[in-house]
């Protein structure tokens, strides 16, 4: 399974709020991500739903991805 399919699958969550945020991001911004950013997003999506929602309720997903990429360097 390629990374795009994995991320799409992992973007479907148990919380409606996350489904809305992640679904919107996937539809509108996902295609512009580099492979490095997609790998960072995959790491972010490994978080538990409540933890992820606590983060995304105060932060932009694009900023979170950029931060994850810079932390990996």
Secondary structure, DSSP 8 states (H G I E B T S, - for coil): --HHHHHHHHT--SSHHHHHHHHHHHHHTGGG--HHHHHHHHHHTTS-HHHHHHHHTTS-HHHHHHHHHHHH-
